[in-house]
Amino acid sequence: MTRTAGILHTVPALAPVFHELVTRGNDIEVIHAVDPRLLATAIREGVTPEVTALVAEHIADLVDAGAEAILVTCSSIGEAVDAAAAAAGVPVIRVDEAMAHRAVELAAAGSGRIAVLATLAATLGPTGRLVERAGTADVTALVVEGAAAARAAGDTATHDRLIAEAIDAADADVILLAQASMANAVALASPRSLCRTARRDWGCGSWNVVITYSDTSGAWRCIGLHHREPNTRRENPD
């Protein structure tokens, strides 16, 4: 049985990325809604009542179009998603929700330290607070200076390099990349930092959650996508 998922984006380029992630191996049709105004306003003014109202409007439109569950792919507007979810009548999933819970679980096996990295200051607050609500952890939130400007100028190589350097420099049990646009930098980070921060599982930023349907339980749920480093061992991180 084909199910229908709605996905709300604030970055147009991420629509095909999440479409492939959500539909891969699943009998799911996807309805996309894209509104760059949401992120632009969140960066400029924060999550305003206008942003919250627009998020609720988009979610309602997706439900009216037939969506049975909704994924919102922008971490910066996460708290507007929380506000709108109660009235949606269908499951509404923040893209960073499962990632936050997984980070707390992984950090508990070490010293409990989590570093949240973002290229936009607007993302740090929502994701950082989400991690704090997920469980007990020592959370440090950091902006990767210069990365957003590099990406805006079309210099993705510098963008990815700056994020990889921040990953290498972070002193934490788990590192969260708070935006989907940061994920490519993981390939540039050193094996030492990958092993130290992820131990066995590496969650790839905001790509860490997709909607999937369980035919066994008959319920929508979200799962984490984890990239493993099979040839890297904790005891020999280099």
CYANA upper distance limits for C-alpha pairs under 8 A (distance plus 0.5 A):
  1 MET  CA     27 ASP  CA      7.58
  2 THR  CA     27 ASP  CA      5.64
  2 THR  CA     28 ILE  CA      5.92
  2 THR  CA     29 GLU  CA      7.33
  3 ARG  CA     27 ASP  CA      7.09
  3 ARG  CA     28 ILE  CA      5.34
  3 ARG  CA     29 GLU  CA      6.63
  3 ARG  CA     68 GLU  CA      7.68
  3 ARG  CA    213 TYR  CA      8.28
  4 THR  CA     28 ILE  CA      6.07
  4 THR  CA     29 GLU  CA      5.22
  4 THR  CA     30 VAL  CA      6.25
  4 THR  CA     31 ILE  CA      7.88
  4 THR  CA     66 GLY  CA      7.12
  4 THR  CA     67 ALA  CA      5.52
  4 THR  CA     68 GLU  CA      6.14
  4 THR  CA     69 ALA  CA      7.75
  5 ALA  CA     28 ILE  CA      7.28
  5 ALA  CA     29 GLU  CA      6.72
  5 ALA  CA     30 VAL  CA      5.41
  5 ALA  CA     31 ILE  CA      6.77
  5 ALA  CA     67 ALA  CA      5.33
  5 ALA  CA     68 GLU  CA      6.20
  5 ALA  CA     69 ALA  CA      5.60
  5 ALA  CA     70 ILE  CA      6.22
  5 ALA  CA     71 LEU  CA      8.14
  5 ALA  CA    211 ILE  CA      8.15
  6 GLY  CA     30 VAL  CA      6.17
  6 GLY  CA     31 ILE  CA      5.21
  6 GLY  CA     32 HIS  CA      6.36
  6 GLY  CA     33 ALA  CA      8.11
  6 GLY  CA     62 LEU  CA      6.27
  6 GLY  CA     63 VAL  CA      8.08
  6 GLY  CA     67 ALA  CA      5.54
  6 GLY  CA     68 GLU  CA      7.89
  6 GLY  CA     69 ALA  CA      6.70
  6 GLY  CA     70 ILE  CA      5.04
  6 GLY  CA     71 LEU  CA      6.84
  7 ILE  CA     30 VAL  CA      7.58
  7 ILE  CA     31 ILE  CA      6.75
  7 ILE  CA     32 HIS  CA      5.42
  7 ILE  CA     33 ALA  CA      6.71
  7 ILE  CA     70 ILE  CA      6.04
  7 ILE  CA     71 LEU  CA      5.29
  7 ILE  CA     72 VAL  CA      6.24
  7 ILE  CA     73 THR  CA      7.66
  8 LEU  CA     32 HIS  CA      6.53
  8 LEU  CA     33 ALA  CA      5.30
  8 LEU  CA     34 VAL  CA      6.40
  8 LEU  CA     35 ASP  CA      8.30
  8 LEU  CA     58 HIS  CA      7.91
  8 LEU  CA     59 ILE  CA      8.11
  8 LEU  CA     70 ILE  CA      7.97
  8 LEU  CA     71 LEU  CA      6.87
  8 LEU  CA     72 VAL  CA      5.24
  8 LEU  CA     73 THR  CA      6.73
  9 HIS  CA     14 LEU  CA      7.72
  9 HIS  CA     15 ALA  CA      7.24
  9 HIS  CA     32 HIS  CA      8.00
  9 HIS  CA     33 ALA  CA      6.65
  9 HIS  CA     34 VAL  CA      5.20
  9 HIS  CA     35 ASP  CA      6.87
  9 HIS  CA     36 PRO  CA      8.13
  9 HIS  CA     72 VAL  CA      6.76
  9 HIS  CA     73 THR  CA      5.88
  9 HIS  CA     74 CYS  CA      6.76
 10 THR  CA     34 VAL  CA      6.06
 10 THR  CA     35 ASP  CA      5.46
 10 THR  CA     36 PRO  CA      4.91
 10 THR  CA     37 ARG  CA      7.71
 10 THR  CA     38 LEU  CA      6.66
 10 THR  CA     39 LEU  CA      6.22
 10 THR  CA     73 THR  CA      7.97
 10 THR  CA     74 CYS  CA      6.72
 11 VAL  CA     15 ALA  CA      7.99
 11 VAL  CA     34 VAL  CA      7.47
 11 VAL  CA     35 ASP  CA      7.92
 11 VAL  CA     36 PRO  CA      6.34
 11 VAL  CA     39 LEU  CA      8.39
 11 VAL  CA     74 CYS  CA      8.45
 12 PRO  CA     34 VAL  CA      6.59
 12 PRO  CA     35 ASP  CA      8.35
 12 PRO  CA     36 PRO  CA      7.84
 13 ALA  CA     17 VAL  CA      8.07
 14 LEU  CA     18 PHE  CA      6.72
 14 LEU  CA    180 ALA  CA      8.39
 15 ALA  CA     19 HIS  CA      6.51
 15 ALA  CA     32 HIS  CA      7.60
 15 ALA  CA     34 VAL  CA      8.33
 16 PRO  CA     20 GLU  CA      6.72
 17 VAL  CA     21 LEU  CA      6.94
 18 PHE  CA     22 VAL  CA      6.43
 18 PHE  CA    207 TRP  CA      8.40
 18 PHE  CA    210 VAL  CA      8.29
 19 HIS  CA     23 THR  CA      6.56
 19 HIS  CA     30 VAL  CA      7.46
 20 GLU  CA     24 ARG  CA      6.23
 21 LEU  CA    210 VAL  CA      7.28
 22 VAL  CA     26 ASN  CA      7.75
 22 VAL  CA     28 ILE  CA      8.08
 22 VAL  CA    210 VAL  CA      6.16
 22 VAL  CA    211 ILE  CA      6.46
 22 VAL  CA    212 THR  CA      7.29
 23 THR  CA     27 ASP  CA      7.24
 23 THR  CA     28 ILE  CA      6.16
 23 THR  CA     29 GLU  CA      7.77
 23 THR  CA     30 VAL  CA      8.24
 26 ASN  CA    212 THR  CA      7.39
 26 ASN  CA    213 TYR  CA      7.88
 30 VAL  CA     67 ALA  CA      8.44
 31 ILE  CA     62 LEU  CA      7.64
 31 ILE  CA     65 ALA  CA      8.42
 31 ILE  CA     67 ALA  CA      7.65
 33 ALA  CA     58 HIS  CA      7.66
 33 ALA  CA     62 LEU  CA      8.13
 35 ASP  CA     39 LEU  CA      8.49
 36 PRO  CA     40 ALA  CA      6.80
 37 ARG  CA     41 THR  CA      6.46
 38 LEU  CA     42 ALA  CA      6.68
 38 LEU  CA     51 VAL  CA      6.28
 38 LEU  CA     54 LEU  CA      8.13
 38 LEU  CA     55 VAL  CA      8.32
 38 LEU  CA     77 ILE  CA      7.93
 39 LEU  CA     43 ILE  CA      6.56
 39 LEU  CA     74 CYS  CA      8.26
 39 LEU  CA     76 SER  CA      7.41
 39 LEU  CA     77 ILE  CA      7.66
 40 ALA  CA     44 ARG  CA      6.70
 41 THR  CA     45 GLU  CA      6.10
 41 THR  CA     46 GLY  CA      7.01
 41 THR  CA     47 VAL  CA      7.83
 41 THR  CA     48 THR  CA      8.24
 41 THR  CA     51 VAL  CA      7.68
 42 ALA  CA     46 GLY  CA      4.52
 42 ALA  CA     47 VAL  CA      5.50
 42 ALA  CA     48 THR  CA      7.70
 42 ALA  CA     51 VAL  CA      7.90
 42 ALA  CA     76 SER  CA      7.30
 42 ALA  CA     77 ILE  CA      7.40
 42 ALA  CA    122 ALA  CA      6.87
 43 ILE  CA    120 LEU  CA      7.99
 43 ILE  CA    121 ALA  CA      8.02
 43 ILE  CA    122 ALA  CA      5.78
 46 GLY  CA    122 ALA  CA      7.14
 47 VAL  CA     51 VAL  CA      6.29
 47 VAL  CA     52 THR  CA      7.32
 47 VAL  CA     76 SER  CA      8.48
 47 VAL  CA     77 ILE  CA      6.81
 47 VAL  CA     79 GLU  CA      8.05
 47 VAL  CA     80 ALA  CA      7.24
 48 THR  CA     52 THR  CA      6.87
 49 PRO  CA     53 ALA  CA      6.55
 50 GLU  CA     54 LEU  CA      6.63
 51 VAL  CA     55 VAL  CA      6.60
 51 VAL  CA     77 ILE  CA      8.31
 51 VAL  CA     80 ALA  CA      7.48
 52 THR  CA     56 ALA  CA      6.77
 52 THR  CA     80 ALA  CA      5.16
 52 THR  CA     81 VAL  CA      7.86
 52 THR  CA     83 ALA  CA      7.69
 52 THR  CA     84 ALA  CA      7.70
 53 ALA  CA     57 GLU  CA      6.66
 54 LEU  CA     58 HIS  CA      6.67
 55 VAL  CA     59 ILE  CA      6.66
 55 VAL  CA     80 ALA  CA      7.13
 55 VAL  CA     81 VAL  CA      7.15
 55 VAL  CA     84 ALA  CA      7.46
 56 ALA  CA     60 ALA  CA      6.61
 56 ALA  CA     80 ALA  CA      8.45
 56 ALA  CA     81 VAL  CA      8.00
 56 ALA  CA     84 ALA  CA      5.47
 56 ALA  CA     85 ALA  CA      8.30
 56 ALA  CA     88 ALA  CA      8.37
 57 GLU  CA     61 ASP  CA      6.67
 58 HIS  CA     62 LEU  CA      6.70
 59 ILE  CA     63 VAL  CA      6.77
 59 ILE  CA     70 ILE  CA      7.87
 59 ILE  CA     84 ALA  CA      8.20
 59 ILE  CA     88 ALA  CA      7.32
 60 ALA  CA     64 ASP  CA      6.64
 60 ALA  CA     88 ALA  CA      6.90
 61 ASP  CA     65 ALA  CA      6.65
 62 LEU  CA     66 GLY  CA      7.01
 62 LEU  CA     67 ALA  CA      6.05
 62 LEU  CA     70 ILE  CA      8.27
 63 VAL  CA     67 ALA  CA      5.19
 63 VAL  CA     68 GLU  CA      7.24
 63 VAL  CA     69 ALA  CA      8.48
 63 VAL  CA     88 ALA  CA      8.00
 63 VAL  CA     90 VAL  CA      8.13
 68 GLU  CA     90 VAL  CA      6.42
 68 GLU  CA     91 PRO  CA      7.88
 69 ALA  CA     90 VAL  CA      5.98
 69 ALA  CA     91 PRO  CA      5.41
 69 ALA  CA     92 VAL  CA      6.49
 69 ALA  CA     93 ILE  CA      8.38
 69 ALA  CA    211 ILE  CA      8.35
 69 ALA  CA    220 TRP  CA      7.61
 70 ILE  CA     90 VAL  CA      7.94
 70 ILE  CA     91 PRO  CA      6.78
 70 ILE  CA     92 VAL  CA      5.25
 70 ILE  CA     93 ILE  CA      6.61
 70 ILE  CA    211 ILE  CA      8.46
 71 LEU  CA     92 VAL  CA      6.46
 71 LEU  CA     93 ILE  CA      5.32
 71 LEU  CA     94 ARG  CA      6.67
 71 LEU  CA     95 VAL  CA      6.99
 71 LEU  CA    210 VAL  CA      7.99
 71 LEU  CA    211 ILE  CA      7.36
 72 VAL  CA     78 GLY  CA      8.39
 72 VAL  CA     81 VAL  CA      7.91
 72 VAL  CA     92 VAL  CA      8.05
 72 VAL  CA     93 ILE  CA      6.80
 72 VAL  CA     94 ARG  CA      5.89
 72 VAL  CA     95 VAL  CA      6.31
 73 THR  CA     94 ARG  CA      7.38
 73 THR  CA     95 VAL  CA      5.56
 73 THR  CA    206 SER  CA      7.92
 74 CYS  CA     78 GLY  CA      7.33
 74 CYS  CA     94 ARG  CA      8.36
 74 CYS  CA     95 VAL  CA      7.30
 74 CYS  CA    179 GLN  CA      7.84
 75 SER  CA     94 ARG  CA      7.81
 75 SER  CA     95 VAL  CA      7.07
 75 SER  CA     96 ASP  CA      6.84
 75 SER  CA    123 THR  CA      6.41
 75 SER  CA    126 PRO  CA      7.37
 75 SER  CA    127 THR  CA      6.95
 75 SER  CA    178 ALA  CA      7.17
 75 SER  CA    179 GLN  CA      7.03
 75 SER  CA    206 SER  CA      7.97
 76 SER  CA    122 ALA  CA      6.19
 76 SER  CA    123 THR  CA      4.67
 76 SER  CA    124 LEU  CA      8.08
 76 SER  CA    125 GLY  CA      8.50
 76 SER  CA    126 PRO  CA      6.65
 76 SER  CA    127 THR  CA      8.00
 77 ILE  CA     81 VAL  CA      7.03
 77 ILE  CA    123 THR  CA      8.30
 77 ILE  CA    126 PRO  CA      7.82
 78 GLY  CA     82 ASP  CA      6.93
 78 GLY  CA     94 ARG  CA      6.66
 78 GLY  CA    126 PRO  CA      6.55
 78 GLY  CA    127 THR  CA      8.06
 79 GLU  CA     83 ALA  CA      6.88
 79 GLU  CA    126 PRO  CA      6.83
 80 ALA  CA     84 ALA  CA      6.80
 81 VAL  CA     85 ALA  CA      6.41
 81 VAL  CA     92 VAL  CA      8.16
 81 VAL  CA     94 ARG  CA      7.39
 82 ASP  CA     86 ALA  CA      7.93
 82 ASP  CA     94 ARG  CA      8.42
 84 ALA  CA     88 ALA  CA      7.09
 85 ALA  CA     89 GLY  CA      8.26
 85 ALA  CA     90 VAL  CA      8.45
 85 ALA  CA     91 PRO  CA      7.87
 85 ALA  CA     92 VAL  CA      6.08
 88 ALA  CA     92 VAL  CA      7.91
 91 PRO  CA    220 TRP  CA      7.94
 93 ILE  CA     97 GLU  CA      7.67
 93 ILE  CA    222 CYS  CA      8.19
 95 VAL  CA     99 MET  CA      8.43
 95 VAL  CA    206 SER  CA      6.43
 95 VAL  CA    207 TRP  CA      7.87
 95 VAL  CA    208 ASN  CA      7.88
 95 VAL  CA    209 VAL  CA      6.13
 95 VAL  CA    210 VAL  CA      7.91
 96 ASP  CA    100 ALA  CA      6.64
 96 ASP  CA    127 THR  CA      7.54
 96 ASP  CA    178 ALA  CA      7.86
 96 ASP  CA    205 GLY  CA      8.38
 96 ASP  CA    206 SER  CA      6.11
 96 ASP  CA    208 ASN  CA      7.58
 96 ASP  CA    209 VAL  CA      7.30
 97 GLU  CA    101 HIS  CA      7.22
 97 GLU  CA    130 LEU  CA      7.69
 97 GLU  CA    209 VAL  CA      8.16
 98 ALA  CA    102 ARG  CA      6.63
 98 ALA  CA    208 ASN  CA      7.85
 98 ALA  CA    209 VAL  CA      6.77
 98 ALA  CA    222 CYS  CA      7.67
 98 ALA  CA    223 ILE  CA      7.59
 98 ALA  CA    224 GLY  CA      7.08
 99 MET  CA    103 ALA  CA      6.56
 99 MET  CA    176 LEU  CA      8.30
 99 MET  CA    203 GLY  CA      7.64
 99 MET  CA    205 GLY  CA      8.24
 99 MET  CA    206 SER  CA      8.05
 99 MET  CA    208 ASN  CA      6.33
 99 MET  CA    209 VAL  CA      7.36
 99 MET  CA    224 GLY  CA      7.39
100 ALA  CA    104 VAL  CA      6.96
100 ALA  CA    127 THR  CA      8.30
100 ALA  CA    130 LEU  CA      7.07
100 ALA  CA    131 VAL  CA      5.32
100 ALA  CA    134 ALA  CA      6.83
101 HIS  CA    105 GLU  CA      6.91
101 HIS  CA    131 VAL  CA      7.37
101 HIS  CA    134 ALA  CA      5.79
101 HIS  CA    135 GLY  CA      7.83
102 ARG  CA    106 LEU  CA      6.74
103 ALA  CA    107 ALA  CA      6.50
103 ALA  CA    114 ILE  CA      7.70
103 ALA  CA    131 VAL  CA      8.23
103 ALA  CA    174 VAL  CA      6.68
103 ALA  CA    175 ILE  CA      8.31
103 ALA  CA    176 LEU  CA      7.94
104 VAL  CA    108 ALA  CA      6.60
104 VAL  CA    112 GLY  CA      7.92
104 VAL  CA    114 ILE  CA      8.17
104 VAL  CA    131 VAL  CA      7.71
104 VAL  CA    134 ALA  CA      7.31
104 VAL  CA    135 GLY  CA      6.57
104 VAL  CA    136 THR  CA      7.60
104 VAL  CA    137 ALA  CA      6.92
105 GLU  CA    109 ALA  CA      7.63
106 LEU  CA    110 GLY  CA      7.90
106 LEU  CA    173 ASP  CA      7.99
106 LEU  CA    174 VAL  CA      7.33
106 LEU  CA    198 ALA  CA      8.26
107 ALA  CA    111 SER  CA      6.98
107 ALA  CA    112 GLY  CA      4.92
107 ALA  CA    113 ARG  CA      6.48
107 ALA  CA    114 ILE  CA      7.09
107 ALA  CA    137 ALA  CA      7.76
107 ALA  CA    173 ASP  CA      5.88
107 ALA  CA    174 VAL  CA      6.39
108 ALA  CA    112 GLY  CA      5.45
108 ALA  CA    137 ALA  CA      8.07
110 GLY  CA    173 ASP  CA      6.67
111 SER  CA    173 ASP  CA      7.23
112 GLY  CA    136 THR  CA      8.21
112 GLY  CA    137 ALA  CA      5.56
112 GLY  CA    138 ASP  CA      6.35
112 GLY  CA    172 ALA  CA      8.50
112 GLY  CA    173 ASP  CA      7.17
113 ARG  CA    137 ALA  CA      6.51
113 ARG  CA    138 ASP  CA      5.22
113 ARG  CA    139 VAL  CA      6.58
113 ARG  CA    140 THR  CA      8.26
113 ARG  CA    172 ALA  CA      5.44
113 ARG  CA    173 ASP  CA      5.84
113 ARG  CA    174 VAL  CA      7.24
114 ILE  CA    137 ALA  CA      7.29
114 ILE  CA    138 ASP  CA      6.54
114 ILE  CA    139 VAL  CA      5.36
114 ILE  CA    140 THR  CA      6.77
114 ILE  CA    172 ALA  CA      5.88
114 ILE  CA    173 ASP  CA      6.46
114 ILE  CA    174 VAL  CA      5.43
114 ILE  CA    175 ILE  CA      6.31
114 ILE  CA    176 LEU  CA      7.97
115 ALA  CA    139 VAL  CA      6.37
115 ALA  CA    140 THR  CA      5.32
115 ALA  CA    141 ALA  CA      6.32
115 ALA  CA    142 LEU  CA      7.87
115 ALA  CA    170 ALA  CA      7.45
115 ALA  CA    171 ASP  CA      8.14
115 ALA  CA    172 ALA  CA      6.40
115 ALA  CA    173 ASP  CA      8.47
115 ALA  CA    174 VAL  CA      6.86
115 ALA  CA    175 ILE  CA      5.27
115 ALA  CA    176 LEU  CA      6.72
116 VAL  CA    124 LEU  CA      7.65
116 VAL  CA    127 THR  CA      8.18
116 VAL  CA    128 GLY  CA      7.20
116 VAL  CA    139 VAL  CA      7.72
116 VAL  CA    140 THR  CA      6.62
116 VAL  CA    141 ALA  CA      5.12
116 VAL  CA    142 LEU  CA      6.67
116 VAL  CA    175 ILE  CA      6.38
116 VAL  CA    176 LEU  CA      5.27
116 VAL  CA    177 LEU  CA      6.72
116 VAL  CA    178 ALA  CA      7.02
117 LEU  CA    124 LEU  CA      7.95
117 LEU  CA    141 ALA  CA      6.57
117 LEU  CA    142 LEU  CA      5.57
117 LEU  CA    143 VAL  CA      6.37
117 LEU  CA    144 VAL  CA      7.17
117 LEU  CA    166 ALA  CA      8.38
117 LEU  CA    175 ILE  CA      7.68
117 LEU  CA    176 LEU  CA      6.56
117 LEU  CA    177 LEU  CA      5.64
117 LEU  CA    178 ALA  CA      6.46
118 ALA  CA    123 THR  CA      6.98
118 ALA  CA    124 LEU  CA      6.80
118 ALA  CA    141 ALA  CA      8.43
118 ALA  CA    142 LEU  CA      6.97
118 ALA  CA    143 VAL  CA      5.50
118 ALA  CA    144 VAL  CA      6.52
118 ALA  CA    177 LEU  CA      6.67
118 ALA  CA    178 ALA  CA      5.76
118 ALA  CA    179 GLN  CA      6.92
118 ALA  CA    182 MET  CA      8.35
119 THR  CA    123 THR  CA      8.48
119 THR  CA    143 VAL  CA      5.82
119 THR  CA    144 VAL  CA      5.54
119 THR  CA    145 GLU  CA      7.36
119 THR  CA    146 GLY  CA      8.30
119 THR  CA    147 ALA  CA      6.26
119 THR  CA    148 ALA  CA      5.78
119 THR  CA    179 GLN  CA      8.24
119 THR  CA    182 MET  CA      8.40
120 LEU  CA    124 LEU  CA      7.73
120 LEU  CA    143 VAL  CA      6.90
120 LEU  CA    144 VAL  CA      8.40
120 LEU  CA    148 ALA  CA      7.14
121 ALA  CA    125 GLY  CA      8.05
121 ALA  CA    143 VAL  CA      6.56
122 ALA  CA    126 PRO  CA      8.20
123 THR  CA    127 THR  CA      6.75
123 THR  CA    178 ALA  CA      7.33
123 THR  CA    179 GLN  CA      8.21
124 LEU  CA    128 GLY  CA      6.12
124 LEU  CA    141 ALA  CA      6.60
124 LEU  CA    142 LEU  CA      7.77
124 LEU  CA    143 VAL  CA      8.01
124 LEU  CA    178 ALA  CA      7.89
125 GLY  CA    129 ARG  CA      6.47
126 PRO  CA    130 LEU  CA      6.66
127 THR  CA    131 VAL  CA      6.78
127 THR  CA    178 ALA  CA      7.20
128 GLY  CA    132 GLU  CA      6.83
128 GLY  CA    139 VAL  CA      7.54
128 GLY  CA    140 THR  CA      8.39
128 GLY  CA    141 ALA  CA      7.01
129 ARG  CA    133 ARG  CA      6.72
130 LEU  CA    134 ALA  CA      6.76
131 VAL  CA    135 GLY  CA      7.43
131 VAL  CA    137 ALA  CA      8.48
131 VAL  CA    139 VAL  CA      8.14
132 GLU  CA    136 THR  CA      7.10
132 GLU  CA    137 ALA  CA      7.19
132 GLU  CA    139 VAL  CA      7.67
144 VAL  CA    148 ALA  CA      8.46
144 VAL  CA    162 LEU  CA      7.37
144 VAL  CA    163 ILE  CA      6.79
144 VAL  CA    166 ALA  CA      7.18
145 GLU  CA    162 LEU  CA      8.35
146 GLY  CA    150 ALA  CA      6.65
146 GLY  CA    159 HIS  CA      7.98
146 GLY  CA    162 LEU  CA      8.01
147 ALA  CA    151 ARG  CA      6.76
147 ALA  CA    158 THR  CA      7.55
147 ALA  CA    159 HIS  CA      4.93
147 ALA  CA    160 ASP  CA      7.95
147 ALA  CA    162 LEU  CA      6.57
147 ALA  CA    163 ILE  CA      7.49
148 ALA  CA    152 ALA  CA      6.63
148 ALA  CA    159 HIS  CA      7.37
149 ALA  CA    153 ALA  CA      6.71
150 ALA  CA    154 GLY  CA      6.88
150 ALA  CA    155 ASP  CA      5.52
150 ALA  CA    156 THR  CA      7.08
150 ALA  CA    158 THR  CA      6.69
150 ALA  CA    159 HIS  CA      5.83
151 ARG  CA    155 ASP  CA      5.77
151 ARG  CA    156 THR  CA      5.75
151 ARG  CA    158 THR  CA      8.30
151 ARG  CA    159 HIS  CA      6.10
155 ASP  CA    159 HIS  CA      6.89
156 THR  CA    160 ASP  CA      6.50
157 ALA  CA    161 ARG  CA      6.57
158 THR  CA    162 LEU  CA      6.56
159 HIS  CA    163 ILE  CA      6.99
160 ASP  CA    164 ALA  CA      6.63
160 ASP  CA    182 MET  CA      7.47
160 ASP  CA    184 ASN  CA      7.06
160 ASP  CA    185 ALA  CA      4.95
160 ASP  CA    188 LEU  CA      7.98
161 ARG  CA    165 GLU  CA      6.66
161 ARG  CA    185 ALA  CA      7.06
161 ARG  CA    188 LEU  CA      7.39
162 LEU  CA    166 ALA  CA      6.77
163 ILE  CA    167 ILE  CA      6.71
163 ILE  CA    182 MET  CA      7.65
163 ILE  CA    185 ALA  CA      6.48
164 ALA  CA    168 ASP  CA      6.75
164 ALA  CA    185 ALA  CA      5.82
164 ALA  CA    186 VAL  CA      6.89
164 ALA  CA    188 LEU  CA      6.12
164 ALA  CA    189 ALA  CA      5.13
164 ALA  CA    190 SER  CA      8.38
165 GLU  CA    169 ALA  CA      6.67
165 GLU  CA    189 ALA  CA      7.39
166 ALA  CA    170 ALA  CA      6.56
167 ILE  CA    175 ILE  CA      7.79
167 ILE  CA    189 ALA  CA      7.00
167 ILE  CA    193 SER  CA      7.15
168 ASP  CA    189 ALA  CA      6.72
168 ASP  CA    190 SER  CA      7.02
168 ASP  CA    192 ARG  CA      8.25
168 ASP  CA    193 SER  CA      5.63
169 ALA  CA    193 SER  CA      8.50
170 ALA  CA    175 ILE  CA      8.22
172 ALA  CA    196 ARG  CA      8.38
172 ALA  CA    197 THR  CA      6.62
173 ASP  CA    196 ARG  CA      7.01
173 ASP  CA    197 THR  CA      5.15
173 ASP  CA    198 ALA  CA      7.40
173 ASP  CA    199 ARG  CA      8.39
174 VAL  CA    196 ARG  CA      8.41
174 VAL  CA    197 THR  CA      4.92
174 VAL  CA    198 ALA  CA      6.09
175 ILE  CA    197 THR  CA      6.36
175 ILE  CA    198 ALA  CA      7.76
176 LEU  CA    203 GLY  CA      7.91
176 LEU  CA    204 CYS  CA      8.36
176 LEU  CA    205 GLY  CA      6.32
177 LEU  CA    182 MET  CA      6.87
177 LEU  CA    183 ALA  CA      7.64
177 LEU  CA    204 CYS  CA      7.41
177 LEU  CA    205 GLY  CA      4.57
177 LEU  CA    206 SER  CA      7.20
178 ALA  CA    182 MET  CA      8.16
178 ALA  CA    205 GLY  CA      5.97
178 ALA  CA    206 SER  CA      6.28
179 GLN  CA    183 ALA  CA      8.07
179 GLN  CA    205 GLY  CA      6.39
179 GLN  CA    206 SER  CA      5.63
180 ALA  CA    204 CYS  CA      8.34
180 ALA  CA    205 GLY  CA      6.17
180 ALA  CA    206 SER  CA      4.99
180 ALA  CA    207 TRP  CA      6.10
182 MET  CA    186 VAL  CA      8.39
182 MET  CA    205 GLY  CA      7.37
183 ALA  CA    204 CYS  CA      6.14
183 ALA  CA    205 GLY  CA      6.32
183 ALA  CA    206 SER  CA      8.34
183 ALA  CA    207 TRP  CA      8.10
184 ASN  CA    188 LEU  CA      8.33
185 ALA  CA    189 ALA  CA      7.21
186 VAL  CA    204 CYS  CA      8.03
189 ALA  CA    193 SER  CA      7.22
189 ALA  CA    194 LEU  CA      7.26
190 SER  CA    194 LEU  CA      6.82
190 SER  CA    238 ASP  CA      8.36
191 PRO  CA    195 CYS  CA      6.44
191 PRO  CA    232 THR  CA      7.37
191 PRO  CA    237 PRO  CA      6.49
191 PRO  CA    238 ASP  CA      6.30
192 ARG  CA    196 ARG  CA      6.48
192 ARG  CA    237 PRO  CA      5.05
192 ARG  CA    238 ASP  CA      5.73
193 SER  CA    197 THR  CA      6.30
193 SER  CA    237 PRO  CA      8.42
194 LEU  CA    198 ALA  CA      6.20
194 LEU  CA    199 ARG  CA      7.90
194 LEU  CA    202 TRP  CA      7.81
195 CYS  CA    199 ARG  CA      5.37
195 CYS  CA    200 ARG  CA      7.49
195 CYS  CA    232 THR  CA      7.40
195 CYS  CA    233 ARG  CA      7.51
195 CYS  CA    234 ARG  CA      6.36
195 CYS  CA    237 PRO  CA      6.50
196 ARG  CA    234 ARG  CA      7.61
196 ARG  CA    237 PRO  CA      7.97
198 ALA  CA    202 TRP  CA      5.52
198 ALA  CA    203 GLY  CA      8.22
199 ARG  CA    234 ARG  CA      7.03
200 ARG  CA    228 ARG  CA      7.23
200 ARG  CA    229 GLU  CA      7.94
201 ASP  CA    226 HIS  CA      6.35
201 ASP  CA    227 HIS  CA      6.91
201 ASP  CA    228 ARG  CA      6.09
201 ASP  CA    229 GLU  CA      8.32
202 TRP  CA    226 HIS  CA      5.87
202 TRP  CA    227 HIS  CA      5.68
202 TRP  CA    228 ARG  CA      6.59
202 TRP  CA    229 GLU  CA      8.44
203 GLY  CA    207 TRP  CA      8.32
203 GLY  CA    208 ASN  CA      6.10
203 GLY  CA    224 GLY  CA      7.93
203 GLY  CA    225 LEU  CA      7.00
203 GLY  CA    226 HIS  CA      5.30
203 GLY  CA    227 HIS  CA      6.90
204 CYS  CA    208 ASN  CA      5.96
204 CYS  CA    225 LEU  CA      7.76
204 CYS  CA    226 HIS  CA      7.13
204 CYS  CA    227 HIS  CA      7.49
207 TRP  CA    225 LEU  CA      7.56
208 ASN  CA    223 ILE  CA      8.24
208 ASN  CA    224 GLY  CA      5.40
208 ASN  CA    225 LEU  CA      5.41
208 ASN  CA    226 HIS  CA      7.39
209 VAL  CA    222 CYS  CA      6.65
209 VAL  CA    223 ILE  CA      6.06
209 VAL  CA    224 GLY  CA      5.33
209 VAL  CA    225 LEU  CA      6.82
210 VAL  CA    222 CYS  CA      6.24
210 VAL  CA    223 ILE  CA      6.54
210 VAL  CA    224 GLY  CA      7.49
210 VAL  CA    225 LEU  CA      8.21
211 ILE  CA    220 TRP  CA      7.73
211 ILE  CA    221 ARG  CA      6.84
211 ILE  CA    222 CYS  CA      5.45
211 ILE  CA    223 ILE  CA      7.47
212 THR  CA    220 TRP  CA      6.88
212 THR  CA    221 ARG  CA      6.56
212 THR  CA    222 CYS  CA      6.58
212 THR  CA    223 ILE  CA      7.71
213 TYR  CA    218 GLY  CA      7.82
213 TYR  CA    219 ALA  CA      6.95
213 TYR  CA    220 TRP  CA      5.53
213 TYR  CA    221 ARG  CA      6.96
214 SER  CA    218 GLY  CA      6.15
214 SER  CA    219 ALA  CA      6.47
214 SER  CA    220 TRP  CA      6.99
214 SER  CA    221 ARG  CA      7.82
215 ASP  CA    219 ALA  CA      8.00
232 THR  CA    236 ASN  CA      7.70
232 THR  CA    237 PRO  CA      6.78
232 THR  CA    238 ASP  CA      8.39
233 ARG  CA    237 PRO  CA      6.31
